[in-house]
Amino acid sequence: MAENLKETTVSKNTIHHGSFLDLHRDQVRLPNGKIANREYLLHPGAAAVVPLLDDGRIVMVKQFRYPTGQIILEIPAGKLDAGEEPETCARRELSEEIGYEPGELIYLSSIWTTPGFTNEVIHLFLAKQLRPFRREPDPDEFLATVTMTKEEVLQHLDTAAIVDAKTVVALSYVERRNLW
Amino acid sequence: MAENLKETTVSKNTIHHGSFLDLHRDQVRLPNGKIANREYLLHPGAAAVVPLLDDGRIVMVKQFRYPTGQIILEIPAGKLDAGEEPETCARRELSEEIGYEPGELIYLSSIWTTPGFTNEVIHLFLAKQLRPFRREPDPDEFLATVTMTKEEVLQHLDTAAIVDAKTVVALSYVERRNLW
């Protein structure tokens, strides 16, 4: 099958410059020569981290996610600050959200969350040798921590009880590579 | 820890009404009583499907994803039409994107792709007993199909060669539940 899949930019247009999301609508030339519009959000990228305690348990957070109207169970995560390295972001979020610093931080993978309409990429890590270290949390971020055994995490995966994509991906990698 | 995590809507504001994405900025009341803004995209939701051939191979698609600037390997997927059931959408995308209809469609799970800034949910399915059935594809959508053995898929998962979140989640579920 022809591999001529690429779309090239004809013109760029910023529709909205938001607090952290920029909405764009570009004109593109399709592989068949036609012109089409592509709407998408530019995102700074993010890091997310599986915190593995020395006793084998995993620490997660519950957070009200306004767009979904639900409290969702996730691994600690956050957006990259301007120029911030993913590993630095992962360490910052660990200390801000659950109060730990890792002795070892293992890179797992990077995933596109939803590449049809955003360039958001999340860099996934596993954090081990955790020691208490609390950095001042965001005063307007409200979290509850949840600590689970490996068996509980696997049961949650088996029953599809975890509904946040990055969390399923990161925990699945830890399990598949037998990193815990 | 206090479970008072919920944010309540104070006012709603549509910033942009796009071709399929609506950008909103609502004022919300935080659990501490303070007022904050929440920017997010309303999304119609989507369905994605793992197509399992009778010989055990999986059919995927490669597609240029403009926001990422890359050609990405994914399972067939698409947005829900207005009022469309996820299962109907999964069947439609199967026939439009790879030219099959399933004898059996197994629901796997539903995931939030990135709940911090969108309500996009993707309903994941496994399609079996595939028979050729080509519905007219979207003329402005350019895809290449890729067929892989189970071993190739597992190797791709092990090496984090698959970078699309929904694809990793869906294939991991098929593997964990031993559905292939």
Interface residues (C-beta under 8 A of the other chain):
Chain A: M1 A2 E3 N4 L5 K6 E7 I15 H16 G18 S19 F20 L21 L23 R25 D26 V28 L30 P31 N32 K34 A36 N37 R38 E39 Y40 L41 L42 H43 K62 Q63 F64 R65 Y66 P67 T68 G69 Q70 I71 I72 E74 L108 S109 S110 I111 W112 T113 T114 P115 G116 F117 T118 N119 E120 V121 I122 P139 D140 F142 L143 A144 T145 L157 D158 A160 V163 D164 A165 K166 V168 V169 S172 Y173 R176 R177
Chain B: M1 A2 E3 N4 L5 K6 E7 I15 H16 G18 S19 F20 L21 L23 R25 D26 V28 L30 P31 N32 K34 A36 N37 R38 E39 Y40 L41 L42 H43 K62 Q63 F64 R65 Y66 P67 T68 G69 Q70 I71 I72 E74 L108 S109 S110 I111 W112 T113 T114 P115 G116 F117 T118 N119 E120 V121 I122 P139 D140 F142 L143 A144 T145 L157 D158 A160 V163 D164 A165 K166 V168 V169 S172 Y173 R176 R177
